[in-house]
Amino acid sequence: MSEVDLEVLDLKQMVLASNAFGPNDVAEIRKAITENYGHFSELRDATQEMEQDTALTPANRTKMGVCQFLLGRFRDSLETLTSADGSAMALFYAARCRFELGQYAESVEAYEKAKMSGYNQDQCKIGIAEAKRYAGEIEEAMAILDDIFGPAEQTADYMYQRAATAALIGGRMEEAINLYQRAVATDENHAGALFGLALENDRLGNDEEALQLYERAAKAFPTGLGALTNLGVMYEDRNEYDKAQLCYKRILDCFPGHPRTQLYMKDASATGNMLYDEEAQRRNDRLAQILNMPVTNFELSVRSRNCLQKMGIETIGELTRHTEQELLGSKNFGETSLVEIREMLSQKGLSLGQFAGEKKSNDPPIDTSHMSPDEQALLERPIADLNLSVRARKCMTRLQINTIGELIRKTGDDMLECKNFGVTSLNEVREKLGDLGLKMRGD
């Protein structure tokens, strides 16, 4: 591998250092971000640096305008390009900005100017056909595409535009699909063609195929809003909320105030956290069940069972709060019994001494003589009824606190001794108990 191959691309430096700037440079920027989305921030930084340069030449204003376009800042881009060098490239990207802003008639006029100024005629025609299609002039769009011949007919852009136009004409969906497939075969990263195929598979209920196509479309840059939005929704349907949030973040990177995406992001974040909490609670509940199991439920030798009884160890949880050294220090408890205990705990994913730092204290009993039957019943309610956070619930599990009554026998200092349980969690517990008219011991 050559030294050049080993170099890490600095996209910001590449954009700022390039004196001449043309279609090949745009293609290189798009390719770099498609391969590594981390370069997006470099493009953004380079654009911001150009925007702060008050002595920018007209040619570099064209470069800045094109970069703003790639970042999805179409209004800023149009304003910049309008006061740039008036080159064919500036006119072409001004036309693209107007298209993205929904100004289809003005976009057609701008493409015509770009064509007259020497920009690639076929690319301008393809752009005009797209603007006509979005304006609802389907037959005119197809007539323009019919008038394109030669090498341009073999490009992915042409085949995609023809496919999208054919899809709107009755009875030509099969032709459209074939053209989408040919476009992807020509350019495997063509976002438009991939999105078109994904939509059709989505419509037909081919979820896995649609998902893969949306994922491929989402990797391309610039990526359409539709591909990222639909992919995010599909991820949400599969409970993959972290992936959905990444899709919405990509949109918000370009369109920070996009209202629908902001709503999607909020919902995905909230639901994802809720599912995480529910899953964490299920794991903690399962662990609590295991820790509360009597050691007599397991097939231990008579010697091991007698030793545990003498030590006052009745449950699996109490066993995990003792170290191997403590067990071996008990009379008649030897290596054979130790191995037996280790294997039993290992089957449950536990080990001796796992909760050694969280031994139960001799909490004083609760005086319930002044309590009504309803108040006494309240103390028997499971700790899960408090709806504590994940961190607080983990502490309850470690301390073998299963009921509200067991909790109020603890002091704040008792709780703070538990690993990862801090003042925030303690305040949360106190607040939850306060809602029920209860306090912890010593409060």
C-alpha positions as CSV (number, residue, x, y, z in Angstrom):
1,M,0.0,0.0,0.0
2,S,1.4,3.4,-0.9
3,E,1.8,6.3,1.5
4,V,-1.1,8.1,-0.2
5,D,-3.4,5.1,0.7
6,L,-2.4,5.4,4.3
7,E,-3.3,9.1,4.6
8,V,-6.5,9.9,6.4
9,L,-8.7,12.2,4.3
10,D,-9.0,15.7,5.7
11,L,-12.2,16.8,3.9
12,K,-12.1,20.3,5.4
13,Q,-8.6,20.9,4.2
14,M,-9.5,19.5,0.8
15,V,-12.4,21.9,0.4
16,L,-10.5,25.0,1.6
17,A,-7.3,24.2,-0.3
18,S,-8.9,23.5,-3.7
19,N,-8.4,26.6,-5.9
20,A,-10.4,25.2,-8.9
21,F,-13.8,23.8,-8.0
22,G,-16.0,21.8,-10.4
23,P,-18.3,18.8,-10.7
24,N,-15.4,16.3,-10.0
25,D,-14.8,18.0,-6.6
26,V,-18.5,17.8,-5.7
27,A,-18.4,14.1,-6.6
28,E,-15.4,13.6,-4.4
29,I,-17.1,15.3,-1.4
30,R,-20.2,13.2,-1.9
31,K,-18.2,10.0,-2.2
32,A,-16.2,10.8,1.0
33,I,-19.3,11.4,3.1
34,T,-21.0,8.4,1.7
35,E,-18.1,6.2,2.8
36,N,-17.8,7.9,6.2
37,Y,-20.5,10.2,7.5
38,G,-18.0,11.6,10.0
39,H,-16.7,13.8,7.1
40,F,-20.1,15.7,7.2
41,S,-18.9,17.8,10.1
42,E,-15.7,18.6,8.2
43,L,-17.7,19.9,5.3
44,R,-19.8,22.0,7.7
45,D,-16.7,23.4,9.4
46,A,-15.1,24.3,6.0
47,T,-18.3,26.0,5.0
48,Q,-18.5,28.0,8.2
49,E,-14.9,29.1,7.7
50,M,-15.6,30.3,4.2
51,E,-18.7,32.2,5.5
52,Q,-16.5,34.1,8.0
53,D,-14.1,35.2,5.2
54,T,-15.1,38.7,4.2
55,A,-12.6,38.7,1.3
56,L,-14.0,35.7,-0.4
57,T,-13.6,35.8,-4.2
58,P,-16.6,35.4,-6.5
59,A,-15.3,32.0,-7.6
60,N,-15.0,30.9,-4.0
61,R,-18.5,32.1,-3.3
62,T,-19.6,29.6,-5.9
63,K,-17.7,26.9,-4.0
64,M,-19.3,28.1,-0.7
65,G,-22.8,28.1,-2.3
66,V,-22.4,24.5,-3.6
67,C,-21.2,23.4,-0.1
68,Q,-24.2,25.1,1.5
69,F,-26.4,23.2,-1.0
70,L,-24.8,19.9,0.0
71,L,-25.4,20.7,3.7
72,G,-29.1,21.2,2.9
73,R,-29.1,25.0,3.4
74,F,-30.9,25.7,0.2
75,R,-32.0,29.3,0.9
76,D,-28.5,30.3,2.1
77,S,-27.0,28.6,-0.9
78,L,-29.3,30.4,-3.4
79,E,-28.5,33.7,-1.9
80,T,-24.7,33.0,-2.1
81,L,-24.8,31.7,-5.6
82,T,-26.9,34.6,-6.8
83,S,-24.0,36.9,-5.8
84,A,-21.2,34.6,-6.9
85,D,-19.2,34.5,-10.2
86,G,-22.2,33.9,-12.5
87,S,-20.5,30.7,-13.8
88,A,-22.4,27.8,-15.3
89,M,-21.8,25.9,-12.1
90,A,-23.3,28.7,-10.0
91,L,-26.3,28.8,-12.3
92,F,-26.8,25.0,-12.2
93,Y,-26.7,24.8,-8.4
94,A,-29.0,27.8,-8.2
95,A,-31.4,25.8,-10.3
96,R,-31.1,22.9,-7.9
97,C,-31.7,25.1,-4.9
98,R,-34.9,26.5,-6.5
99,F,-36.1,22.9,-7.2
100,E,-35.5,21.9,-3.6
101,L,-37.4,25.0,-2.4
102,G,-40.4,24.0,-4.6
103,Q,-39.9,26.8,-7.1
104,Y,-40.3,24.5,-10.1
105,A,-40.9,27.1,-12.9
106,E,-38.0,29.2,-11.6
107,S,-35.9,26.1,-11.5
108,V,-36.5,25.3,-15.1
109,E,-35.5,28.9,-16.1
110,A,-32.3,28.6,-14.1
111,Y,-31.4,25.2,-15.7
112,E,-31.9,26.8,-19.1
113,K,-29.5,29.6,-18.2
114,A,-27.0,27.1,-16.9
115,K,-27.3,25.2,-20.2
116,M,-26.8,28.4,-22.2
117,S,-23.7,29.1,-20.1
118,G,-22.1,25.8,-21.0
119,Y,-23.0,23.4,-18.2
120,N,-23.5,19.8,-19.3
121,Q,-26.7,20.0,-21.5
122,D,-27.9,16.5,-20.7
123,Q,-27.7,17.1,-16.9
124,C,-29.6,20.3,-17.3
125,K,-32.3,18.5,-19.3
126,I,-32.5,15.8,-16.7
127,G,-32.9,18.5,-14.0
128,I,-35.7,20.2,-16.1
129,A,-37.5,16.9,-16.5
130,E,-37.4,16.4,-12.8
131,A,-38.8,19.9,-12.1
132,K,-41.6,19.3,-14.7
133,R,-42.4,16.0,-13.0
134,Y,-42.7,17.6,-9.6
135,A,-44.8,20.3,-11.1
136,G,-47.2,17.6,-12.3
137,E,-46.3,18.0,-16.0
138,I,-45.6,14.3,-16.5
139,E,-46.0,14.0,-20.2
140,E,-43.7,17.0,-20.8
141,A,-41.1,15.5,-18.4
142,M,-41.1,12.2,-20.3
143,A,-40.9,14.1,-23.7
144,I,-37.7,15.8,-22.4
145,L,-36.2,12.5,-21.3
146,D,-37.1,11.0,-24.7
147,D,-35.0,13.7,-26.3
148,I,-31.8,12.7,-24.5
149,F,-29.6,10.4,-26.5
150,G,-26.1,8.9,-26.4
151,P,-24.0,8.3,-23.3
152,A,-26.4,10.2,-21.0
153,E,-29.0,7.5,-21.5
154,Q,-26.7,5.0,-19.7
155,T,-26.2,7.2,-16.6
156,A,-27.8,6.3,-13.3
157,D,-29.3,9.8,-13.1
158,Y,-31.1,9.5,-16.4
159,M,-32.4,6.0,-15.7
160,Y,-33.6,7.1,-12.2
161,Q,-35.5,10.1,-13.6
162,R,-37.1,8.0,-16.4
163,A,-38.1,5.4,-13.8
164,A,-39.6,7.9,-11.5
165,T,-41.5,9.5,-14.4
166,A,-42.7,6.1,-15.8
167,A,-44.0,5.2,-12.3
168,L,-46.5,8.0,-12.5
169,I,-47.9,6.8,-15.8
170,G,-50.5,4.1,-15.7
171,G,-49.4,0.6,-16.6
172,R,-45.6,1.4,-16.7
173,M,-44.6,0.3,-13.2
174,E,-42.8,-2.8,-14.4
175,E,-40.7,-0.5,-16.7
176,A,-40.0,1.8,-13.8
177,I,-38.8,-1.1,-11.6
178,N,-36.5,-2.3,-14.4
179,L,-35.1,1.2,-14.8
180,Y,-34.6,1.6,-11.0
181,Q,-32.7,-1.8,-11.0
182,R,-30.5,-0.7,-14.0
183,A,-29.7,2.6,-12.3
184,V,-28.6,0.8,-9.1
185,A,-26.5,-1.7,-11.2
186,T,-24.8,1.4,-12.8
187,D,-24.3,3.2,-9.5
188,E,-24.8,1.1,-6.4
189,N,-25.0,4.2,-4.2
190,H,-27.7,6.1,-6.2
191,A,-29.9,7.3,-3.4
192,G,-32.9,8.1,-5.7
193,A,-33.0,4.7,-7.4
194,L,-32.5,2.8,-4.1
195,F,-35.3,4.8,-2.6
196,G,-37.6,4.1,-5.5
197,L,-37.0,0.4,-5.2
198,A,-37.4,0.5,-1.5
199,L,-40.7,2.3,-1.8
200,E,-42.0,-0.3,-4.2
201,N,-40.9,-3.2,-2.0
202,D,-42.4,-1.4,1.0
203,R,-45.7,-1.1,-0.9
204,L,-45.7,-4.9,-1.7
205,G,-45.0,-5.8,1.9
206,N,-41.4,-7.0,1.2
207,D,-40.2,-5.6,4.5
208,E,-36.7,-7.1,4.7
209,E,-35.9,-6.1,1.1
210,A,-37.3,-2.7,1.7
211,L,-35.2,-2.3,4.9
212,Q,-32.0,-3.2,3.1
213,L,-32.7,-0.8,0.3
214,Y,-33.6,2.0,2.6
215,E,-30.3,1.3,4.5
216,R,-28.3,1.5,1.3
217,A,-30.1,4.7,0.3
218,A,-29.4,6.3,3.7
219,K,-25.7,5.8,3.3
220,A,-25.6,7.9,0.2
221,F,-24.9,11.6,0.4
222,P,-26.9,13.8,0.1
223,T,-29.6,11.5,1.4
224,G,-33.3,12.3,0.7
225,L,-35.6,13.1,3.6
226,G,-37.9,10.3,2.5
227,A,-35.3,7.6,2.8
228,L,-34.1,8.6,6.3
229,T,-37.6,9.1,7.6
230,N,-39.0,5.8,6.2
231,L,-35.9,4.0,7.5
232,G,-36.3,5.5,10.9
233,V,-40.0,4.5,11.1
234,M,-39.1,0.9,10.1
235,Y,-36.4,0.8,12.8
236,E,-39.0,2.0,15.3
237,D,-41.4,-0.8,14.2
238,R,-38.6,-3.2,15.0
239,N,-38.0,-1.6,18.4
240,E,-34.5,-0.5,17.2
241,Y,-34.9,3.0,18.7
242,D,-31.2,3.8,18.8
243,K,-30.9,3.3,15.0
244,A,-34.1,5.3,14.4
245,Q,-32.6,8.2,16.4
246,L,-29.5,8.1,14.2
247,C,-31.7,8.5,11.1
248,Y,-33.5,11.4,12.6
249,K,-30.3,13.0,13.7
250,R,-29.0,12.8,10.1
251,I,-32.1,14.9,9.0
252,L,-31.7,17.3,11.9
253,D,-28.0,17.8,11.0
254,C,-29.2,19.4,7.7
255,F,-32.6,20.7,8.8
256,P,-32.3,21.6,12.6
257,G,-35.8,23.0,12.8
258,H,-37.6,20.2,10.8
259,P,-40.8,19.9,12.9
260,R,-41.9,16.4,11.9
261,T,-38.4,15.0,12.4
262,Q,-38.1,16.7,15.8
263,L,-41.4,15.0,16.8
264,Y,-40.1,11.6,15.5
265,M,-36.9,12.1,17.4
266,K,-38.7,13.0,20.6
267,D,-41.0,9.9,20.4
268,A,-38.1,7.5,19.5
269,S,-36.0,8.8,22.4
270,A,-38.9,8.5,24.9
271,T,-40.0,5.1,23.8
272,G,-36.5,3.8,23.6
273,N,-35.7,4.9,27.1
274,M,-39.0,3.5,28.3
275,L,-38.3,0.1,26.8
276,Y,-34.8,0.1,28.3
277,D,-36.3,0.8,31.7
278,E,-38.8,-1.9,31.3
279,E,-36.2,-4.4,30.2
280,A,-33.9,-3.4,33.1
281,Q,-36.8,-3.8,35.5
282,R,-37.5,-7.3,34.2
283,R,-33.9,-8.3,34.6
284,N,-33.9,-6.9,38.2
285,D,-37.1,-8.7,39.0
286,R,-35.7,-12.0,37.7
287,L,-32.6,-11.5,39.8
288,A,-34.7,-10.7,42.9
289,Q,-36.6,-13.9,42.4
290,I,-33.5,-15.9,42.3
291,L,-31.9,-14.2,45.3
292,N,-35.0,-14.9,47.3
293,M,-35.0,-18.7,46.6
294,P,-34.3,-20.9,49.6
295,V,-31.0,-22.9,49.4
296,T,-33.1,-25.9,50.4
297,N,-34.6,-25.8,46.9
298,F,-31.2,-27.1,45.5
299,E,-29.8,-30.6,45.7
300,L,-26.9,-30.0,48.1
301,S,-25.1,-32.6,50.1
302,V,-26.1,-33.1,53.7
303,R,-22.8,-31.6,54.9
304,S,-23.1,-28.4,52.8
305,R,-26.7,-28.0,53.8
306,N,-25.9,-28.4,57.6
307,C,-23.1,-25.9,57.3
308,L,-25.3,-23.3,55.6
309,Q,-27.9,-23.9,58.3
310,K,-25.4,-23.3,61.1
311,M,-24.3,-20.1,59.5
312,G,-27.9,-18.9,59.2
313,I,-27.8,-18.8,55.4
314,E,-31.4,-19.5,54.2
315,T,-31.5,-17.9,50.7
316,I,-29.4,-17.7,47.6
317,G,-29.1,-13.9,48.2
318,E,-27.7,-14.5,51.7
319,L,-25.2,-17.0,50.2
320,T,-23.9,-14.4,47.7
321,R,-23.2,-12.0,50.5
322,H,-20.6,-14.4,52.0
323,T,-17.1,-14.9,50.6
324,E,-15.4,-18.2,50.0
325,Q,-13.1,-17.5,53.0
326,E,-16.1,-17.0,55.3
327,L,-17.6,-20.3,54.2
328,L,-14.3,-22.2,54.6
329,G,-13.9,-20.7,58.1
330,S,-17.1,-22.5,59.1
331,K,-16.6,-25.8,61.0
332,N,-16.8,-28.9,58.7
333,F,-17.0,-26.8,55.5
334,G,-14.3,-28.0,53.1
335,E,-13.2,-27.7,49.5
336,T,-15.7,-30.3,48.3
337,S,-18.6,-28.3,49.7
338,L,-17.2,-25.1,48.3
339,V,-17.0,-26.6,44.8
340,E,-20.6,-27.8,45.1
341,I,-21.8,-24.3,46.1
342,R,-19.8,-22.6,43.4
343,E,-21.4,-24.9,40.7
344,M,-24.9,-24.3,42.1
345,L,-24.5,-20.5,42.0
346,S,-22.8,-20.6,38.6
347,Q,-25.9,-22.2,37.1
348,K,-27.8,-19.1,38.2
349,G,-25.2,-16.7,36.9
350,L,-24.1,-15.8,40.4
351,S,-20.9,-16.2,42.5
352,L,-19.9,-16.3,46.1
353,G,-19.1,-12.9,47.5
354,Q,-20.9,-11.1,44.6
355,F,-22.9,-9.0,47.1
356,A,-20.5,-9.3,50.0
357,G,-20.4,-5.5,50.5
358,E,-24.2,-5.4,50.9
359,K,-24.9,-7.5,53.9
360,K,-28.2,-7.2,55.5
361,S,-28.1,-5.2,58.7
362,N,-30.2,-6.1,61.7
363,D,-32.9,-3.6,61.0
364,P,-35.2,-3.0,63.9
365,P,-38.8,-4.2,63.5
366,I,-41.5,-1.7,62.5
367,D,-44.1,-0.7,65.1
368,T,-47.4,-1.2,63.3
369,S,-49.6,-1.1,66.3
370,H,-50.8,2.4,65.5
371,M,-51.4,1.6,61.9
372,S,-54.8,0.9,60.3
373,P,-55.2,-2.4,58.3
374,D,-54.8,-0.4,55.0
375,E,-51.6,1.2,56.2
376,Q,-50.2,-2.2,57.3
377,A,-51.2,-3.6,53.9
378,L,-49.3,-0.8,52.3
379,L,-46.0,-2.0,53.9
380,E,-46.5,-5.4,52.3
381,R,-46.7,-3.9,48.8
382,P,-43.8,-4.9,46.5
383,I,-41.0,-2.4,46.0
384,A,-41.9,-2.3,42.2
385,D,-45.0,-0.3,43.0
386,L,-42.8,2.7,43.7
387,N,-41.8,2.9,40.0
388,L,-38.2,3.7,40.9
389,S,-35.5,4.4,38.3
390,V,-33.2,1.6,37.0
391,R,-30.3,2.6,39.3
392,A,-32.5,2.8,42.4
393,R,-34.1,-0.6,41.6
394,K,-30.7,-2.2,41.2
395,C,-29.9,-1.1,44.8
396,M,-33.1,-2.6,46.1
397,T,-32.2,-5.9,44.4
398,R,-28.7,-5.9,45.9
399,L,-30.0,-5.1,49.4
400,Q,-32.7,-7.8,49.1
401,I,-35.4,-5.2,49.7
402,N,-38.6,-6.6,48.3
403,T,-41.3,-4.7,50.0
404,I,-42.0,-1.1,51.0
405,G,-42.0,-2.2,54.7
406,E,-38.4,-3.5,54.3
407,L,-37.4,-0.2,52.7
408,I,-38.6,2.0,55.5
409,R,-36.6,0.0,58.0
410,K,-33.4,1.4,56.2
411,T,-31.8,4.7,57.0
412,G,-30.4,7.0,54.3
413,D,-26.9,6.0,55.3
414,D,-27.8,2.3,54.8
415,M,-28.8,3.1,51.2
416,L,-25.8,5.3,50.4
417,E,-23.5,2.4,51.3
418,C,-24.9,0.5,48.3
419,K,-22.7,0.6,45.2
420,N,-23.8,3.3,42.6
421,F,-26.5,4.6,44.9
422,G,-26.1,8.3,45.4
423,V,-27.9,11.3,46.8
424,T,-30.0,11.7,43.7
425,S,-31.4,8.1,44.1
426,L,-31.9,8.6,47.8
427,N,-33.9,11.8,47.2
428,E,-35.9,9.9,44.6
429,V,-36.7,7.1,47.1
430,R,-37.7,9.7,49.8
431,E,-39.9,11.5,47.4
432,K,-41.7,8.2,46.4
433,L,-42.2,7.3,50.0
434,G,-43.4,10.8,50.8
435,D,-46.1,10.4,48.2
436,L,-47.4,7.5,50.3
437,G,-47.1,9.4,53.6
438,L,-44.1,7.3,54.6
439,K,-40.5,8.0,55.7
440,M,-37.3,6.0,56.0
441,R,-35.9,5.2,59.4
442,G,-34.2,8.2,60.9
443,D,-35.8,10.8,58.5
